[in-house]
Amino acid sequence: MKKKDSRRYHDIINLPHHTSCVHPRMSALERAAQFSPFSALTGYEDAIKQSEQFVDERTDISEDDAEELQKNVEQVVKHISEHPKVKLTWFSQEMCTYLTLKERVDKIDECKRFILMKGGTKIPFDDLYALALEYEHNEE
């Protein structure tokens, strides 16, 4: 059977190797590079490492801070028709970090337990860390 296989190519086995007139011959290193592994998700590993650096652990607030937070929320509810400007800090579940925002409150939904800011940011009560009314100073 081996003789039969070698006879199948006897007409081309001794022909010279084809050399392209259009493309220059590649070095062994260039040819090897075609078969080296590549990353379909270029930069993915770097992005994962970078995102790991910004992850905060959520901390519980003290009872005193929770009471103060509740009082401040009640003050905002009292003045909601004025859309008071507040500074609040909350834990973002999506980003796993604390965020702080100074903005006017659009509405507070006490049943669904969230604060909606004028810019559209929706902050669940359970994620609130701090809230303070920002009083505007009128200069005359």
ABEGO torsion letter per residue (X at the ends): XAAAAAAAAAAAAABBBBBBAABBBBBAAAAAAAABBBBABBGAAAAAAAAAAABBBBBBBBAAAAAAAAAAAAAAAAAAAAGBBBBBBBBBAAAGBBBBBBBBBABBBAAAGBBBBAAGBBBBAAABABBBBBBBBBBX
